[in-house]
């Protein structure tokens, strides 16, 4: 094989492309496999942010919280961001909060309990998704999650 610059450069490019494909495969496996532990590994490898990925219009993340706490934090996030809440509901197994922005874009936040006790959370904005807005909503939900967890714990203790 020749050792001229072109061949060496193409090998380097092939190696980088191979790594990118490997990371994409890891991300895909992480997203298809149930459970947050595998998801977090896949998202960290493919998206560069531990536990958060944006795939096919959905913001996906895992949080250490009950779905009922995710609902409370989501409702508070909607209030802060002036998103009109259309509906919300939750149980110990899952939660869903639906709202509309001023531009009439539908926002849906879903949470589902996993075997690990964490909740997988999905945020969808509009029909095709809106990554910057989804990330902003996710950040706001996370801001209110500690208070929501404490509030839920107080409610559960009083029962």
N, C-alpha and C positions, 0 to 999 in steps of 0.2 A: 504494500500500500504506500501511496505517496504521502510525504509529510509536508506538502505545501500548505500554506495558510488556509486555503479554501476547504480542504478536507478536514483539518482540525476544527475550523469554525462550524462546519456542518455537524460534526460529531458533538460539539458543545450544544448546538441548537437542538439536536436530537435528544440529548440527555435532559435538557430543560423541558422539552416537550414531553418526554417520558415521565418526568416527575410531575408535571402538571396533570397528565392523564391519571397517574397513580393517585394524586390527591383528589381528583374528581371522583374516582372510583370509591375511595374511602368515604368521601362525603355522601355519595349515593347509598352506600351500604349503611352508613350511619343513619340516614334519613328513612330508609326502608325498614330498619330493624326497630322493634318496639323497645321502649325503655329509654330513659334519659341518659344513662351512663354511656351507652354506645353512641347516642346522639351527640353528646357533648364532645366525645373524641372526634367524631366525624366533622362536626361543625368547627372545632378548633383547628383541625388540619386543613379543611377546605375553605373556610370563610375568614379565618384569621381572628375570630373573636370567640372566646370560650363560651359555649352554650347558646350562641345566637347564629342563625343562618337565615338567608333570604332565598327562598326557592319557589319558582313558578308563581310569583305574586304573593306568597305568604311569608310573613316573618315568623320564624319558629324558634322557640327557646324553651329551656327548662328552668323552673324556679323552685326553690325549697319552700313551698307553701301549699296549703290546702286550696282546692278550687274555689271554695267559698271566700277565702281571703283574696284570691285573684279577682273574683267578681267585685268585692268591695273596693279594691285598689283601682280596678278598671273604671268603675262608676265615678270615683273621685278624679281620675285622670280625665274622663270625659268632661267633668265640671270645669276643671282648670283649663282645658283646651277648647272650651265652648263647643263641644260636640253634643248635639241633642241626643239624649238617651231615648231610644225607641222601646227597648225592652231589656230586661236582665233577669237572670235566674241562676240558681246554683244548688248543688247538693254536695255531699261528701265525695261524690264520684266525678262530677263534671260541672262546668259553668259555661254560660254564654251571655255576652253583653253585646247588644246591637245599637248602633247610633248612626246619626247622619251629620255630616259637616255642613257648613253654611252653603257650600257649593253642591249640596245634595248627594255627596258621595257616601255610600254605605260603608260603615266601619263595623267589623265583626271581630270580637275577641272571644276565643274559645279556650277553655282549660280542661284538661283531663288528667285524673290521678294515674300515676304509674306505680308499678310494683315497688319501686324504691321509696315511695312516699312523696316524691316530688311531683310537680304538675308539669305536663307538657302544655305549652301555651302557643296558640296560633293567632296571628293578627292579619286580617285581610282588609285592605282599603280599596274600595271600588271593585269593578269587575276584573280588571287585569292586575291590580296591585299598584302600590305607590311606596317604593322602598323608603325614601326620606321621611314621609309622613308616618309610615309604620314604625320606623326606628324612633321617631319623636314620641309616638304614643307608647311604645315599649319602655322608653326611658322614663316617661311620666308614671306609668304603672309601677315600675320598679321604685320610684321615689316614694310612692304611697304604700307599697307592700309591707314594710315593717309595722306601720301603724295599723294596717288592716289585719295583720297576723295577731297583734296584741288585742285588737278589738274582738276578733273571732274567739280567741282564747278566753277572754272575759265572758263572752256570751255562752260559750260551752260550759264553763265552770258554774255559771248561775243556773243552769238547767238541772 
